[in-house]
């Protein structure tokens, strides 16, 4: 009560001082006065903290003295009386009646000798205060052991082992190719790039879009890439990589004997401007294509747009097969199931929808549970869906139960395009430059290190797991610092 009155008085004096500032004072002078008042306020808080620290130190020393007193063998009446008095004055001790009983026993048995007095009083004091102390001690020990064991069980070794650069603007998405040591990136600089994991350099740059390239996905079996763009189109293009150039650049002998021709060859990047297929025109999207993905049969694709619709396309004819309508706001993400004809679409309307094309009559289910934009939704093992949102939560759902999430992960920043590994580890990219790992039960696994020398410097927009790690790269991340990182992640079972 006293502390609150003091704080209120201090704030009142601060506001009174603020009214003294002349209204016609220069802007810079007014700022100086305000900052000086803020500095004064912090100084007062610092003095109060020092006083509280002194009180805490005194309490700890009193407790140590009490413990030493109780452990002495022939303490005598005076020492025991001091211990009893200290016990009565200690916070969270027994009632005043119990303390009076202890003091009365001291006076009544003062003539019976120090040894017997000490034993009897110690027994009474222990009966009055010992129970609560033992319970508190056991509780603290249990909590400490639980925390320590949780840290021991979740030891994860992670570090950046590869870095890729070359884009001139932020990178929206990164994807890893199964069976080949390459990754793909989609950037706001209107290009998509194919990087070699071993060399770390750009092997191919696609320049066929007229707007920001917002998404990128590899074909499962062929050297084809699907990209969605701000020009309201989706393209499929040939990802033909010149591996000979990559090997030459990575040769140490040629680095020692650099000629002008070799320097030009190293700096040269193959470019591609013409797609194999373009998905646009009548029945197509009217606004930005924010995401696109292959269906498992690879003969159809799904695209999502800011025009609030998703469209199922036929790859061979390049014609729209079915528009998916129902979202109230712009779509933010689309994802297809790896083995079944299922699609999930995420939207700014705080929902994501499951579209089932396994039957001739397609069905749709709406998942509600987030309070802000759903930024991504992806399929996971065991018929689960994982969704991330700007409300700083990640939810794990079961396809057969849409009413409530199986697990909810709460974080301190908005979530971007997440990814789930085949082992069930969720990699979560955040607006605050962090990347966190959780399992499908909602248990925290690790937070990837981020320092001035390691990690992203701006928003992490996307992550992608490597199903077949190359060069110790298990996870790839990209962000608006124009960089892509390859992470080596050793989980506890691998340790």
C-alpha positions in Angstrom: 0.0 0.0 0.0 2.8 2.3 0.9 4.7 1.5 -2.3 1.6 2.3 -4.4 1.1 5.6 -2.6 4.8 6.5 -3.2 4.6 5.6 -6.9 1.4 7.6 -7.3 3.0 10.6 -5.6 6.0 10.3 -7.9 3.9 10.1 -11.0 1.8 13.1 -9.8 5.0 15.1 -9.4 6.1 14.1 -12.8 2.9 15.3 -14.4 3.1 18.5 -12.5 6.6 19.1 -13.8 5.4 18.5 -17.3 2.8 21.3 -17.1 5.6 23.7 -16.1 7.1 23.4 -19.6 6.3 26.6 -21.5 4.2 26.0 -24.5 6.2 28.4 -26.6 9.5 26.7 -25.8 11.4 25.3 -28.8 10.7 21.8 -29.8 14.3 20.6 -29.1 14.2 22.2 -25.6 10.9 20.6 -24.8 12.3 17.2 -25.8 15.4 17.8 -23.5 13.1 18.6 -20.6 11.0 15.6 -21.1 14.0 13.3 -21.4 15.5 14.7 -18.2 12.3 14.0 -16.3 12.3 10.4 -17.7 15.9 10.1 -16.6 15.0 11.3 -13.1 12.2 8.8 -12.9 14.6 5.9 -13.8 17.1 7.1 -11.2 14.4 7.0 -8.5 13.4 3.5 -9.6 17.1 2.5 -9.4 17.4 3.8 -5.8 14.3 1.9 -4.8 15.6 -1.3 -6.4 18.9 -0.9 -4.4 16.9 -0.5 -1.1 14.8 -3.6 -1.9 18.0 -5.6 -2.7 19.4 -4.6 0.7 16.3 -5.8 2.4 16.5 -9.1 0.6 20.2 -9.5 1.6 19.3 -8.8 5.2 16.5 -11.4 5.1 18.9 -14.0 3.7 21.5 -13.3 6.3 18.9 -13.6 9.1 17.8 -17.0 7.7 21.4 -18.1 7.7 21.9 -17.0 11.3 18.8 -18.9 12.3 20.1 -22.1 10.6 23.4 -21.8 12.3 21.8 -21.3 15.7 19.6 -24.4 15.4 22.6 -26.5 14.4 24.8 -25.7 17.5 24.9 -28.5 20.0 24.8 -26.8 23.4 22.9 -23.6 22.5 21.6 -22.5 25.9 18.5 -20.6 26.7 19.7 -17.3 25.3 20.6 -18.7 21.9 17.3 -20.7 21.7 15.3 -17.6 22.7 17.0 -15.6 19.9 16.2 -18.4 17.4 12.5 -18.4 18.6 12.3 -14.6 18.3 13.7 -14.8 14.8 11.3 -17.5 13.9 8.3 -15.3 15.1 9.6 -12.4 13.1 10.1 -14.3 9.9 7.4 -13.9 7.3 5.1 -16.8 6.4 5.6 -18.4 9.9 3.0 -19.8 12.3 0.5 -17.6 14.1 1.3 -15.3 17.0 -0.3 -17.8 19.5 2.2 -20.4 18.6 5.1 -17.9 19.1 3.7 -17.0 22.5 3.6 -20.6 23.5 7.2 -21.1 22.5 8.3 -17.9 24.6 6.3 -19.1 27.6 7.9 -22.5 27.5 11.3 -20.8 27.4 10.6 -18.8 30.7 9.0 -21.8 32.4 11.9 -24.1 31.8 14.8 -21.6 32.2 16.0 -23.4 35.3 15.9 -27.0 33.9 19.3 -26.7 32.2 20.4 -25.7 28.8 20.5 -29.1 27.2 17.0 -30.2 28.0 15.6 -26.8 27.3 17.3 -26.7 23.9 15.9 -30.1 22.9 12.3 -29.5 24.0 12.2 -26.0 22.4 13.7 -27.2 19.2 11.1 -29.9 19.0 8.3 -27.4 19.5 9.7 -25.0 17.0 10.2 -27.8 14.5 6.6 -28.9 14.9 5.4 -25.4 14.4 7.6 -24.4 11.4 9.1 -27.6 10.1 6.2 -28.9 8.1 5.8 -25.9 5.9 9.5 -25.6 5.4 9.8 -29.3 4.4 6.9 -29.0 2.0 8.3 -25.9 0.4 11.7 -27.4 0.1 10.4 -30.6 -1.5 8.3 -28.6 -3.9 11.2 -26.4 -5.0 13.4 -29.5 -5.5 10.7 -31.2 -7.6 10.3 -28.2 -9.8 14.0 -27.7 -10.2 14.6 -31.4 -11.1 11.7 -31.2 -13.6 13.2 -28.1 -15.3 16.7 -29.6 -15.4 15.5 -32.9 -16.8 13.5 -31.1 -19.5 16.6 -29.2 -20.6 18.7 -32.4 -20.7 16.0 -34.2 -22.7 15.8 -31.5 -25.4 19.5 -30.9 -26.2 19.6 -29.8 -29.9 22.8 -28.9 -31.8 22.1 -26.4 -34.6 24.3 -24.1 -36.6 24.4 -22.3 -40.0 26.5 -24.4 -42.4 25.6 -22.7 -45.8 24.7 -19.3 -46.9 23.2 -18.3 -50.3 22.9 -14.8 -51.7 22.2 -13.0 -55.0 18.6 -11.7 -54.8 18.1 -7.9 -54.9 15.0 -7.9 -52.7 13.3 -9.9 -50.0 12.8 -13.6 -50.5 9.3 -15.0 -50.0 9.8 -18.7 -50.1 12.5 -21.4 -50.2 12.0 -25.0 -51.4 14.3 -28.1 -51.5 14.4 -30.6 -54.3 14.1 -34.3 -53.5 17.0 -36.3 -55.0 19.1 -33.4 -56.1 21.4 -31.0 -54.1 19.6 -27.9 -55.1 17.2 -25.4 -53.6 14.8 -22.9 -55.1 13.9 -19.4 -54.0 11.1 -17.0 -54.9 11.8 -13.3 -54.5 10.2 -9.9 -54.6 12.8 -8.8 -57.2 10.6 -10.6 -59.9 13.0 -13.6 -60.2 13.3 -17.1 -59.0 16.7 -18.8 -58.5 18.0 -22.3 -58.4 21.1 -22.6 -56.0 23.5 -25.5 -55.8 23.9 -26.6 -52.2 27.5 -27.7 -52.6 28.8 -24.6 -54.5 26.5 -22.1 -52.8 26.0 -20.2 -56.0 23.0 -19.4 -58.3 22.9 -22.0 -61.1 19.8 -20.7 -62.9 17.7 -17.6 -62.7 14.1 -17.4 -64.0 13.0 -14.0 -65.2 9.7 -14.8 -66.8 7.4 -13.1 -64.3 6.4 -9.4 -64.5 5.8 -9.2 -60.8 7.0 -10.4 -57.4 7.6 -14.1 -57.4 5.7 -15.2 -54.3 6.0 -19.0 -54.2 8.1 -21.8 -55.6 7.6 -25.6 -55.7 9.6 -28.4 -57.4 8.0 -31.2 -59.4 8.4 -34.5 -57.5 10.0 -36.5 -60.3 10.9 -34.1 -63.2 13.1 -31.0 -63.5 10.1 -28.7 -63.4 9.4 -25.8 -61.2 6.0 -24.1 -60.4 6.0 -20.4 -59.4 3.2 -18.0 -58.5 3.5 -14.3 -59.0 2.1 -10.8 -58.4 1.4 -10.6 -62.1 -1.7 -12.8 -61.5 -0.2 -15.8 -63.2 1.4 -19.1 -62.3 4.3 -20.5 -64.5 5.8 -24.0 -65.0 9.4 -23.8 -66.3 12.3 -26.1 -67.0 14.9 -26.2 -64.2 17.8 -27.4 -66.4 20.9 -27.0 -64.2 24.4 -26.8 -65.7 26.2 -29.1 -63.3 29.6 -28.8 -65.1 29.8 -25.1 -64.3 29.0 -25.7 -60.7 31.8 -28.3 -60.4 34.3 -26.0 -62.1 33.6 -23.2 -59.8 34.0 -25.4 -56.8 37.5 -26.6 -57.9 40.3 -25.3 -55.7 42.9 -25.7 -58.4 41.1 -23.4 -60.7 40.6 -20.9 -57.9 44.4 -20.8 -57.5 44.9 -20.2 -61.3 42.1 -17.7 -62.0 42.2 -16.4 -65.5 39.9 -13.7 -66.9 37.8 -16.4 -68.7 37.4 -18.4 -65.5 36.3 -15.2 -63.6 33.6 -14.5 -66.2 32.5 -18.1 -66.1 32.2 -18.0 -62.4 30.2 -14.8 -62.3 27.9 -15.9 -65.2 24.4 -17.0 -64.2 22.2 -18.9 -66.7 18.9 -17.1 -67.2 15.5 -18.3 -68.4 12.7 -16.1 -69.6 10.1 -18.4 -71.2 7.9 -20.8 -69.3 6.6 -24.1 -70.5 3.1 -23.4 -69.2 1.4 -20.2 -68.1 -1.8 -20.4 -66.2 -3.8 -17.2 -66.8 -6.6 -15.8 -69.0 -10.3 -16.5 -68.9 -11.4 -18.2 -65.7 -8.0 -17.4 -64.2 -7.1 -15.1 -61.3 -7.9 -11.4 -61.2 -5.2 -10.5 -58.7 -1.9 -11.5 -57.1 -1.2 -15.3 -57.1 0.2 -15.6 -53.6 0.9 -19.4 -53.6 0.8 -22.5 -55.9 1.4 -26.2 -55.4 1.4 -29.5 -57.2 -1.2 -32.2 -56.5 0.3 -35.6 -55.8 -0.6 -36.9 -59.3 1.5 -34.0 -60.7 -1.0 -33.5 -63.6 -2.9 -30.8 -61.7 -1.9 -27.7 -59.7 -3.7 -25.5 -57.2 -3.2 -21.7 -57.0 -4.4 -19.2 -54.4 -4.9 -15.5 -55.0 -5.8 -12.2 -53.4 -9.0 -12.3 -55.4 -10.3 -14.6 -52.5 -10.4 -17.7 -54.7 -8.3 -20.8 -55.3 -8.3 -22.5 -58.7 -7.6 -26.1 -59.6 -5.8 -26.3 -63.0 -5.1 -29.0 -65.5 -1.4 -29.0 -66.4 -1.7 -30.5 -69.9 -4.6 -28.2 -71.2 -3.6 -25.2 -69.0 -7.3 -24.7 -68.3 -9.0 -24.1 -65.0 -11.0 -27.1 -63.8 -12.7 -25.8 -60.7 -12.7 -22.5 -58.8 -12.7 -22.8 -55.0 -14.7 -20.0 -53.5 -15.9 -19.3 -50.0 -13.2 -17.3 -48.3 -14.2 -13.8 -47.2 -10.8 -12.2 -47.6 -7.6 -12.6 -49.6 -5.9 -16.0 -49.6 -2.4 -16.2 -48.1 -1.3 -19.8 -48.7 -2.3 -23.1 -50.5 -0.8 -26.5 -49.9 -1.5 -30.0 -51.3 -1.3 -33.3 -49.5 1.8 -35.3 -50.6 -0.2 -38.6 -51.4 -3.9 -37.8 -51.4 -6.1 -35.4 -53.4 -6.5 -33.0 -50.5 -5.8 -29.3 -50.5 -5.8 -26.7 -47.7 -6.2 -22.9 -48.3 -5.4 -20.2 -45.7 -6.9 -16.7 -45.7 -6.9 -13.4 -44.0 -10.5 -14.2 -42.8 -8.9 -16.1 -39.8 -9.9 -19.5 -41.2 -8.4 -22.2 -43.4 -10.3 -24.7 -45.5 -9.8 -28.3 -46.4 -10.9 -29.3 -49.9 -11.4 -33.0 -50.7 -11.1 -34.0 -54.3 -11.0 -37.8 -53.7 -14.7 -38.1 -54.7 -16.4 -36.7 -57.8 -18.4 -34.4 -55.6 -15.7 -32.4 -53.8 -16.3 -31.5 -50.2 -15.0 -28.6 -48.1 -14.5 -28.2 -44.3 -13.8 -25.0 -42.5 -11.3 -24.8 -39.6 -11.9 -22.0 -37.2 -9.7 -21.3 -34.2 -7.4 -18.4 -35.0 -8.2 -14.8 -34.2 -6.1 -13.2 -37.0 -4.8 -13.9 -40.5 -3.9 -17.6 -41.1 -0.5 -17.2 -42.8 0.1 -20.9 -43.7 -1.4 -24.3 -43.4 0.4 -27.6 -44.3 -0.2 -31.3 -44.0 1.7 -33.4 -41.5 2.0 -37.1 -40.8 -0.8 -39.2 -39.2 -3.6 -37.2 -41.0 -2.8 -33.9 -39.3 -2.8 -30.3 -40.4 -0.6 -27.6 -38.9 -1.7 -23.9 -39.2 0.2 -20.7 -38.3 -1.2 -17.3 -37.8 -0.5 -13.6 -37.2 -2.2 -14.2 -33.8 1.2 -15.7 -32.7 -0.1 -19.2 -32.4 0.4 -22.5 -34.2 -2.3 -25.1 -34.0 -2.2 -28.8 -34.8 -5.4 -30.3 -36.1 -6.7 -33.7 -36.9 -8.5 -34.1 -40.2 -11.3 -36.1 -38.7 -12.0 -33.5 -35.9 -12.3 -29.9 -37.0 -13.9 -28.6 -33.8 -10.9 -28.1 -31.7 -7.1 -28.2 -32.1 -5.1 -31.1 -30.7 -2.3 -28.8 -29.6 -1.8 -25.0 -29.5 1.7 -23.5 -29.5 1.9 -19.9 -28.3 4.8 -17.7 -29.3 5.8 -14.0 -29.1 5.7 -13.1 -32.8 3.7 -13.5 -35.9 4.2 -16.8 -37.8 5.0 -17.0 -41.5 5.3 -20.0 -43.9 6.1 -23.0 -41.6 7.2 -26.5 -42.6 6.8 -29.9 -41.0 9.5 -32.6 -41.4 8.7 -36.3 -42.1 9.7 -36.9 -38.4 7.0 -34.6 -37.2 9.1 -31.5 -36.2 7.5 -28.1 -37.0 9.9 -25.4 -38.1 8.4 -22.0 -37.4 9.7 -18.7 -39.0 8.8 -15.5 -37.2 8.5 -11.8 -37.9 11.0 -11.2 -35.1 13.8 -13.0 -37.0 13.6 -16.1 -34.8 13.2 -19.7 -35.9 11.7 -22.2 -33.4 11.2 -26.0 -33.5 8.3 -27.8 -31.9 6.9 -31.3 -32.1 3.3 -32.2 -33.1 2.4 -32.5 -29.4 3.2 -28.8 -28.9 6.4 -29.5 -27.0 9.3 -27.1 -27.6 12.3 -28.7 -29.2 14.7 -25.8 -29.8 15.2 -22.2 -30.9 17.8 -21.8 -33.6 20.7 -19.5 -32.7 20.6 -15.9 -33.8 23.5 -13.5 -33.2 25.1 -10.6 -35.0 27.1 -13.1 -36.9 24.6 -15.9 -37.4 21.0 -15.9 -38.4 18.6 -13.6 -40.2 18.6 -9.8 -39.7 15.1 -9.2 -40.8 11.8 -11.1 -41.0 12.1 -14.9 -41.7 9.4 -15.5 -44.3 9.7 -19.2 -45.0 11.5 -22.5 -44.1 11.8 -25.8 -45.8 13.1 -29.2 -44.6 15.5 -31.2 -46.7 14.2 -34.8 -46.9 17.6 -35.9 -48.1 20.2 -33.6 -46.3 23.2 -32.6 -48.4 26.3 -31.0 -47.0 24.8 -31.4 -43.5 21.9 -29.0 -44.4 18.8 -30.3 -42.7 16.7 -27.1 -42.9 16.7 -24.0 -45.1 15.3 -20.6 -44.2 14.9 -17.4 -46.1 13.9 -13.8 -45.2 13.7 -10.2 -46.2 17.4 -9.7 -45.5 17.8 -11.3 -49.0 19.7 -14.3 -47.6 19.1 -18.0 -47.5 20.6 -20.2 -44.8 21.3 -23.9 -44.6 21.1 -25.2 -41.1 22.6 -28.3 -39.6 20.2 -29.6 -36.9 21.1 -32.6 -34.8 18.1 -33.7 -32.7 18.5 -35.5 -29.3 17.9 -39.0 -30.7 20.7 -38.3 -33.3 23.0 -37.2 -30.5 
